[in-house]
Amino acid sequence: MDVTLARTFLTVAETGSFIDAARNMNVTQSTVSARIKSLEDLLGQPLFSRSHTGADLTVAGEQFRKHALALVRVWQHAQLEIGMSSQHRDHLAFGAPMSFWDSFLLKWVSWLRQSMPDIAVSASAGRAQLLTQRLVEGTLDLAIMYRPIQPPGLLIEHLFDEEIVLVTSTPVRTRRSSSDYLFIDWGSDFQQDHAAAYPELTTAGLHLDIGSAGINYILTNPATGYFPRRLVARHLSSGRLRQPSRARKFVYPVYMVYPEARDEEAYEPILAGLRKAAARLS
């Protein structure tokens, strides 16, 4: 399939309009209509329901959206790897949720670039579901995540156990209140466990889906919240943060996920370096 058809479909789906899609892609509306017609002929199903208010995805269109995204990603990945091939002997694409970058993966990337400078590296942040999809479609070579599912063709290896602990920057003699509580989203498992342990805090006044960047808030404002211990260890040691007594902690296993069918000679030094980086967190 021409990847342009997939891109056109996604643009119409995003804008909800053939006219706006044509404007965004700098082509005529008739060109957009012809491309969508060609795509619908190929698939044998209408992808949009047209009306005077715009274009809405049909059931078939909703189902095709994830495949269109995958087609575009695969094409972009191919362009990236081919473009890098003249200067690098290989290319590693890997991803992880945002929370793993600080104090862990950025250090590993630094080691990787120093140890294997002839390997190009591209990295991205994302949630487990998207990372798994990209592993299956072949646009990722390696992913780090909590409690992954295991589709056929992927291997899962335990790296370390993540301990998420309650920390506070409020003065010692200050009584904490729910208005000072900061909820950081550390994934669906944490959300469920946190809601069960602290139902009164499920409607906290401040919810931040920004991962480790939330540390900057708690360091500059009197607040309390949960963070991975590896992210706050130095602040606990320096006294800028402290752990409330008798507070519950949450522990989640962290895994690396990679293809079962792989070049083991090329992969093993990379995986070995990641294992060593994870061991230093213990």
Disulfide bonds with the S-S distance in Angstrom:
none
